[in-house]
Amino acid sequence: MNMNRSNTNPRYHSYTVQVSDDNTTWSTLIDKSNNTTDNKHDYTELAEPVKARFVKLTNIFTPDSGKFAVKDLRIFGNPGEARFTKVDKVMVSA
């Protein structure tokens, strides 16, 4: 079975990851909005550390008119300086 991109059965995911210090001004950190490769187990390691307080993951395309889902999103900070903050409100926008 061919699971690569096709006009009738695309199997790729496209997305962007943006970061912000103030939740107002965003910079694109990872841009896979034009991706056409099957990347359901995608992994990106940054060449240099990035400082940010907020991270935004935006779905661009999901195959089969499916719902966008994230199984694992791991973001590492500096444990020597970071403090745990309980998250009370999580917002999902469509």
HUNORHU-V584616 format. One record per residue. N is the residue number from 0. RES is the residue in three letters. SS is DSSP state (2 for helix, 1 for strand, 0 for the rest). Layout:
n=N res=RES ss=SS
n=N res=RES ss=SS
This chain:
n=0 res=MET ss=0
n=1 res=ASN ss=0
n=2 res=MET ss=0
n=3 res=ASN ss=0
n=4 res=ARG ss=0
n=5 res=SER ss=0
n=6 res=ASN ss=0
n=7 res=THR ss=0
n=8 res=ASN ss=0
n=9 res=PRO ss=0
n=10 res=ARG ss=0
n=11 res=TYR ss=0
n=12 res=HIS ss=0
n=13 res=SER ss=1
n=14 res=TYR ss=1
n=15 res=THR ss=1
n=16 res=VAL ss=1
n=17 res=GLN ss=1
n=18 res=VAL ss=1
n=19 res=SER ss=1
n=20 res=ASP ss=0
n=21 res=ASP ss=0
n=22 res=ASN ss=0
n=23 res=THR ss=0
n=24 res=THR ss=0
n=25 res=TRP ss=0
n=26 res=SER ss=1
n=27 res=THR ss=1
n=28 res=LEU ss=1
n=29 res=ILE ss=1
n=30 res=ASP ss=1
n=31 res=LYS ss=1
n=32 res=SER ss=0
n=33 res=ASN ss=0
n=34 res=ASN ss=0
n=35 res=THR ss=0
n=36 res=THR ss=0
n=37 res=ASP ss=0
n=38 res=ASN ss=0
n=39 res=LYS ss=0
n=40 res=HIS ss=0
n=41 res=ASP ss=0
n=42 res=TYR ss=0
n=43 res=THR ss=0
n=44 res=GLU ss=0
n=45 res=LEU ss=0
n=46 res=ALA ss=0
n=47 res=GLU ss=0
n=48 res=PRO ss=0
n=49 res=VAL ss=0
n=50 res=LYS ss=0
n=51 res=ALA ss=0
n=52 res=ARG ss=0
n=53 res=PHE ss=1
n=54 res=VAL ss=1
n=55 res=LYS ss=1
n=56 res=LEU ss=1
n=57 res=THR ss=1
n=58 res=ASN ss=1
n=59 res=ILE ss=1
n=60 res=PHE ss=1
n=61 res=THR ss=0
n=62 res=PRO ss=2
n=63 res=ASP ss=2
n=64 res=SER ss=2
n=65 res=GLY ss=0
n=66 res=LYS ss=0
n=67 res=PHE ss=0
n=68 res=ALA ss=0
n=69 res=VAL ss=0
n=70 res=LYS ss=0
n=71 res=ASP ss=0
n=72 res=LEU ss=0
n=73 res=ARG ss=0
n=74 res=ILE ss=0
n=75 res=PHE ss=0
n=76 res=GLY ss=0
n=77 res=ASN ss=0
n=78 res=PRO ss=0
n=79 res=GLY ss=0
n=80 res=GLU ss=0
n=81 res=ALA ss=0
n=82 res=ARG ss=0
n=83 res=PHE ss=0
n=84 res=THR ss=0
n=85 res=LYS ss=0
n=86 res=VAL ss=0
n=87 res=ASP ss=0
n=88 res=LYS ss=0
n=89 res=VAL ss=0
n=90 res=MET ss=0
n=91 res=VAL ss=0
n=92 res=SER ss=0
n=93 res=ALA ss=0
